[in-house]
Amino acid sequence: MCGIFGYVGAKNNAALMTLEGLKLLEYRGYDSWGIAVKTKGKLVVDKHTGKIGEAKTVLPQSTIGIGHTRWATHGGVTVKNAHPHMDCTREIAVIHNGIIENFLPLKKDLEKKGHVFISETDTEVFAHLVEEYRKTEPFSKSVRKAFNKIKGLNGIVALDASADEIIAAKTGSPLIVGKGQDGYYIASDSSGILPHTKELLFLKDNEMVILGKTFTLLSLPNGDRLTPEFVKVDWKIQDSTKGAHKHFMIKEISEQPKVVRNIAENYHDQIENLARVISIAKGTFFIGSGTAFHACLVGTYLFSKIVKKHVNTAVASEFNYLEHFLNNRSLVIALSQSGETIDVVEPLVRAKQKRSKVFAITNVLGSTIYRLADYKMLLGAGPEKAVASTKAYIAKISLLLLLSYAMIGEYKKGKEMLLLAADEIERLLREEYIREFKKIATVLNKTEHIYTIGRGFSYPTCLEAALKIKEVSYVHTEGLAGGELKHGTLALISPGTPCIVFAPQDETYEAIISNATEIKARGGVIIGVSPFRSEIFDYWIEVKDIGDATLIPMAIPAQLLGYFLAVKKDLDPDKPRNLAKSVTVK
């Protein structure tokens, strides 16, 4: 979380390039933003609160600059708390991702030495720490010593008025370097660099890089020189832009048929390999956070019904408290769109300490989780820029369905089901159905509370539906197993309360319709997602039955309802308040 961008090289439009880079990275944080450039031996800083959107900058021409778009952790959303942060001399500028866990004792010590702090952030401590070391050491060594002093998972980028170089270091928080013909770029996400170069270096933990006329890669804490390993990627720039769509979220929803077909057609060898890895493991665990956890839960149901095999699933942030039975024959399968989610990274590190094997299923090549894993698989969903995950979720559950059938030797059947799922998603995206989703969104716009219920495969679907609606529309939405209604939540149903009921043609149909009837009897408004039009439904969204793969298109209605409800409320579905795309802090 938080977007970082920097450039040093021959071009003299560093400020403009940094501004445009931050706009591409804004989905990582959009509370405030700022840029620092060097000109005539001085640093000039421009900082603002709010989204970067259509912003412009009046900073002077420069060949070196750094910028940051913020998701607030320490300190409120103010100009003073926006990055970059400077030292007392205003000769050092710092931008930062992560949390400096020991910033308070460091700050107190620096204040005793006469340093004056302007902001409420932990980041500013680093600028003053570098300043203190800078009194006796060169800039690069001062940054290295300062980074060795801080605790936590952090990515730091620093600029000095007396040096034509950018210095960056990381542990935990992602930083990527791009090598172009006319200079070097650095960003917290490759999408910021792709317009300039596709030759990338993914910094590893405890590495520091010096970018200037030359390139130097060092290991921390000692500063030993390392040989860089740049890779060329084939990602397309247009994948990171909205194109003809108003928002990234609807663009990414519309790309889902293509994502599912790609998995059906091109993942045979990777899926068979994962199936073999699972078959020899003694204890398999799915972990993920948010939407990825819901995909993990789908995996549990798929493995139970299709594979007849027990797999464990846990919210990643809780897995540290459930790790005691891991051993050297355990397999932990981590699902993460970004591959950087700290709640997933931490338990994987601990699992590897117990010599367990790690399989990463992520969407980002070179990400922390990708590099940490013993085995890895890319989702192939393409860049996902909207904070609310859609196509990455569909990719995950598509892979898990295909994997389940591969586990029982029926890969071809799984592939055929995925192709049917892609067709059904495409049907739901037709204009006549979009009009229906917009109409239902108008109904939902009149309420303060929404409930979603499901059973079996549809239980994780209703949880994901609730998350998708509330995170982009800010309407309280609660998902629960249909059987749990009578254990408390039914007390909250009053006349007019909408409930989205997931009722596929499987063993759960009669029971979930019975639950819907209980809600209807209390005056609730029933929105049915089902292959059948039940008389209990006030509104019906048809999702055709395609067997076990029905769970894939079943997820689409809530994505669309959440999107159109947000638009109806004049909200930005791509950038929900208080949220960010890649959560790299605890």
N, C-alpha and C positions, 0 to 999 in steps of 0.2 A: 504494500500500500504506500501511497505517496508516489508521485512521479518525479523522476530525476532525469535531467538532460544536461549534457555539456559538450562543448566543441573547442578544439584548439587546432590551428592549421594556417593555411595560406589565405583563406577567404576572410574578408573584412566585415562580413555581415553576421557575426556570431550572435548578436542580440536577436535578430530576426529568426535565425535558424533555431535558436533556443526557444523562442516563443512558439514557433510552429511545432517543434518537438514536444513541448509541454501540452499543446492542444491535442496531440495524438495520444498523450499519456494521461489526460485529465481524468479518465475513468478510474484511475488509481487513487484519486483524491482531488477534491474540488472545493475545499473550504476557503483556500487562499492560494496565492501564487506570487513568485518573485524571481527576478533575474539579476545577476551581477556580471559585469564585464570589466575588463581592464582597458584603460585608455590613458595615455600620457603618464604612465607610472602610477596611476591611481585606480581604485576600484569604485565603480559607480553602480548603485543598486536601485532597482525599481520594484516596489512591492505593493500588492493590493489584496483586499479580501474579496470573496465571491468567486464564481466560476470564471474561467479564463475565456470561454466562449469566443466572442468576436473581438477580444481585446487587442489593442495595439500597444507598442512600446516606443518611447521617445529616446531610448538609450542611444549613445553615440556608436559610430562604427568601431568595430574591434575584431581582432582575430582570435579572441579567447573569451569564453563566457560559460557560466553555469546557471541552471534554473531549477525550480522546484514547484510542484503543485501539491498542496498539503491536504492530508486527512488528519485532523487534530487529535493528538494524544495528550501532551502536556501543555496546558494553557489554552485559553479560549481562542475563538476565531477573531483575531485582531491583526492589524498591519504589523505591530511590534512582534507578534508571535509568528508571523509568516517568515519563511526562509527566503533568501539566505540570511544567516546570522553572522555578525561581525565581532571582532575583538575590540579592545579599547582603542587601538591605534587606527582602526578601520582600514587596515592593510591586509587582513585575512578574512575571507568569506567562506562559509561552510553551509552545505546542504546535507540532509540526513534522512535516512529511513531507519525505523526501529525505535528502540527505547534504551537509553543509557541507564542501566539499573542503579548504578552507583553515582548518579549525577549530584545528589544532595551533598554527600561528604566532599566530593570534588569541588562543588560550588562554594561551600563554606571555607575550604582551604584556600581557594583562589581569592575569595573576598578578603581574607586575612592578609593576602599579599597585595591588596589594593585594587583588584579588578572590580569594575562596575558593570552590573548586569542590567540589561534593558528589558528583556522578555521574561516570560514565565516558563520557557521551554527547557528541556534537557539538552537540546542541540547546542544552545549558546555556550554551554560549558566547554564543548570541544573547541570552539574558536578561541576561547581564552586559554585553554590548556595548550593549544598550539602556540599561542602568543608567548606563553611563559617559557616553553622550550625554545622558542625562536630567538630568545635573548642570547643564547649560547650555541645554538645548533643551526645548520642549514634547514630550509623549509621541509625538504623531503624527510629528513631524519626527525624533525619536530612532529610531523604528522604521524610517522611510524610510532614514535614514543607515546604520543597522545592516544593513538588507537590501542596500543598495548595496555594503556592505563584504564580504559573504560571496560565495563562489564555489560553483558547482554548480547543480543543478536542485532547487529547494526550494519548499515551501509553508509559510508561517509565519502563525500566529495569536497575537496578544498581547493581554494584559489588564493594566490598570494600576489600582492601588488608588485613585488620585486622579482617575480619569476614568471617566465612565459611557459608555464606548465600547469596542468591539472593533476592532482594527486587523489587517488581513490583507494579505499580499502573496505573489505567486507568480511563479515562472518554471519551467516544466516540470511541476511537481507540481500536480494538479487542485484547484481550490477553486471552490465554487458558492455563490452568495448567493441566499437566498429572501426575498421581500418579502411579509410578511403584514399583516393589518389591525392587529395588535397588536405589531408589532416586526419585527426582521430576524433571519434565520438564516444560518449559514454551515456548510458541510460539505464533505468531500472527495468526496462522492457524492450525487447527487440523491435517492437512496432515503432518506437521513436526513431530508430536508426535506419530502418529499411528504405526510406526514401533516398538515403545517401550512399549506403553500401550494404552488401549482403555477406561481407567477410567479417565474421563475428568471433569474439573471444568471450566465453562465459567464465567470469571470475569465480574461482573456488573459494571456499571459506579459508580465512587466514591468508589471503593474498592481497598484495598492494600493487598498484600500477601507477607509473609516472608517464603522463602523456604530454609531449612537447614536440620539439623537432625530431626527437627520437622516442623510442618506446622501450620502457623498462618494466619488467615484471619481477616482483620480489615476494618471498615467503615471509610470513610473520610467525613469531615475533622478531627473529634475528635479522631479517633483511637480506637473506641469501638470494642470489639471482636465479631465476627460473626461465625455462624455455617456453615461450607462449605457443599455444595450439589453437590457431584460428581455424574456423570451419566456414565453408560456404553453404548458405542456405538457399533454398529455391522458393521461398515464400513470395507471394505476389503483393505488391503495395495496395492494389485495389481491394484485397481482402480485408484491409484495415480501415477502409473508408465506407461511408453510408451508401454511396452510389445514389440511386434514385429514391431511396427510402428516407422517410422523415426521421427515423430513429434507428440506432443499431439494433435495438431489441426486436423490432419487427423484421428487420433484414435477417437477423440470425434465426428467427422463427421460420422464415420462408426458406432458409437454406437447409432445413432439416431433412427433407426427402433425399437430397444429394448426399448428405452425411451418412444416412442409413444405407443407401445404395453402395456407397464407397466401402463401408464395412462389410456388407454382404459379398461384394465382388473381390475384395483385395486382402482379406485378413486370414486366409486359411492357415498359412504356415505359423503365423503369430499365435493364433487361437489354439492350434494343436500343440504348440510348444507350452503355452500356459496350462493347458489341460494335463500335459505330462508332469509339469512341475507340481501341480496340485495333487496329482495321483500318488506321488511319492512322499508328500509331506505328511507329518503326523500332527495334525492340528492346523487348520487354515482360518485366518482372521481377516475380514474386510474392515477397513477403517476409512473414514472420510468426515468432512465437516459440512454442515449446511446441506445444500443440494446433493453434494457427493455422498453424504451419509444416507440420504434417501435412496440413492442408487445402490449403495451397499446393502440396504435393507431389501431392495428388490432382489439382489443376488441371493440373499438368504432364502427367500421364498422360492426362487427358481431352482436352487440346488436341492431344496427339500422335495419339491414336487417332481422335478424332471430327473435329477441325478440320484435322488434318494440318499443324499449325503448331507451331513450336518456341517455347516460352517458358522463361525461366530462373527457377529457384527457389533461394532461399538462406535459411538461418537468419538472421533479422534482425540478431542481434548480430555476425554475421560479414560482413554486407553492406558495412560500411565498408571492408573489405579487398578488396572485389570491385567497387568503384564506378568504377574508373579509366576504364572504357569508356562511362560514361554521357555523354549529350550532350543538346542541346536538342530532340531528336526521340525520346528515350527515354521510356518509360512505366513507372512503378513502382506496382504495385498492392499496397497494404498491407492485410493482414487482421489484425484485432485485435478481440476482444470488447469490451474496456474502452475502446479508443481512447486509452489513456494509457501503454501499455507503453513504457518508456524505450528498450528495445532496438530498438523500431520507430521511435520518434520521431526518434532521432538520425540514422539513415541517411536518413530523409525530408528532414530539414533540409539535409543535405549534398547530396541529390539535387536539391533546389530551387536550391541554390547553383550547380549545374551546368545550371540552367534546364530540367531534366527535368520532365515532368508527373507528378503524383501522383494516384492514384485510391484513396480510402479506402473499405474495406468494414468497417464497425464496427457495434457494437450500441448505442452511446451517443451520442445527440444532443449536440452542443456540446463533445465531448471534444477533446483536443489534436489528435489525428490527423484527426478530422473537420474541425476548423477549418483545419488546415494544408493540406488537400488542394485540388487544383484541381477535382476531381470527387469525388462522394461518394455512398455508398449505405448505408442502414441495414439491418441484418439483420432487424429486426422480430421478434426472438426474445423480447422482453420481458426484464425484469430477470433476470439470472442471478446468484444469490447463493452457490451452492456453489463452492468454490475449483476443484474439478475441472470443467472445462467439458464440457457435454454438448450441450444444445440449440443453443448458439451454433456448435459444430462442425458439427452436422447442418445448420444454416442455411447455413453457408459452403459446404459441399460440394454442397448443393442448388442454391445460386445458381450455382456453377461448372458443374454439369451443365447447368442451363438455359442458361447463357451459351454453353457449347460448342455446343449445338444451335442457338442463335440465330446463332452465327457462320457456320453453314452454311445458314441460311435455313429451319431446321426447328424453330422455336420451339414450335409446337403439339405436335410429337412429344416434345420435352423436357418440356412441361407434363404430358402424359399419363403420362410415366414417373414424374414426381414424385408424381402422385396415386396411382399404384400403390405407390410407395415408402412413402407415408403409410399406406396400407392395410396394408402388410406390417409396418411398425413397430407398428401398432395390434394386429395379430395376435400379435406377439411379447410384447406387454404383457398378454396375457390371463392369467388366474390359473393355468391348467394349465401354461403355459410358465414362469411365475414359480416354480412349485414345482420345476420342473426346474433352473432357475438356482440356486435355493437348495441343491438336492442336490449340484450340481457345486461350488458354493462350499464345501460341507462337505469335499469331496475336496481342493480346493485349500488348505484351512486346515491340512492336514497336511504341507505342503511349505515349504521355504525358497526354492525357485527355480522360476520358471515361464518358459517360452519361448513366443513367438508367431511364426508364420511365415506368409508370403504371397508371392505373385508378382503382377506387373502392378498392376492397381487395388488388389489386396489387400496390396501392400507397405506403402503409407502406412497402411492399415487396421491392419496388425499392429503398426506403430510406435505408433499411437494407442492400440491395445488395451493394449500394454505400459505406456504412460504412465498410462492410466486406472487400471489395476490397482495399480501400485506406488505411485501418489501417494496413494491413499486407504486401502490395506490394508497398506502398508509391506513387502510381499513383493517381493523382488527379481524383476523381470520384464524380460526382454530380448526385443525384437522384431528380427527380421532377415529379409532376403530368403531364400526357401527355398534358393536355389542357394548361399548363403553358409555353410550349415551345415557342409559338408565342409571349409571353409577355417578351421576352428578351433573353432567352438562345439560341434560334435559330441563333442569330448573331454569336455564337461561333462555329457553325458547319462549318467545311471546309472539302475538299476532304480527305477521309481516317479516319475521326473521328469515332471511334466505339461507337455504342449505343446499350445497352442491352434492349430489349423491352419485357415486360411481358404481354402476350396476352392470357389469359385463355378463355375458352368457356363460357363466361357470357355476361352480358349486355354491357360490356366495349369493347368487341372484335373489332367491326367495327371502333369505334372511335380511339382506340389505334393503329390499323393498319393504319388509316389515318394519325395519328401523325408520324408513322414510315415512311410513304411515303413522308412526308414533309422533314424529315431528309435525306432520300435517294436522294431526288431531289437536295440537296445541297452537294452531294458527300459522305454522311455518310455511314459507314459500319454497317449493321443491323444484330445483333445477336438476333434471336427470341427465346423466351422461351414460348412454346405454344403446345397444342395438335395437331395443324395443321401446315403443312409446307406451309407457304404463299410464293408466288413468290417474295415478297418484301424482304425476308430474304436472306442474304448472307451466314449465318450460322444458323442452326436450332438445338435447344435442345428440344427434345420432353418430355413434362410433361403431362401425360394422364389426362383427365378430370375425376374428382371424386367429382363433385359438389362443395359445399362450402369448403370442405376439401382440394381442390386443392391448396389453399394458403399455405399449409404446405410443400408439396414437391417442390412448386415453389421457396422456399427459398434455396434449396440445390445447384442449379447451381452456384449461386454467391459465396457460401461458397467454392465450389471446384475450381472455377475460381480464386478466391482470393488466395487460397492455392497454386495452381500450378503456378500462376504468381509470387508469392513470391519465390517459389523454383527455378523457371526459372531465377530469378534475383539473386540467391544465397543469399537470405535473410533468417532469422530465423522467420518463421511465428508464432512461439509460443511466441516470445518476441520482438514485434515491438518497434522501437526506441521511446523514450520519453513517452511510455505508461506503465501502470501497471494494474494488474488484478482488485484489489479491491481499489477503489478510496476513501480514508478516509480523504482527505483534500479538502478544498473548491477550 
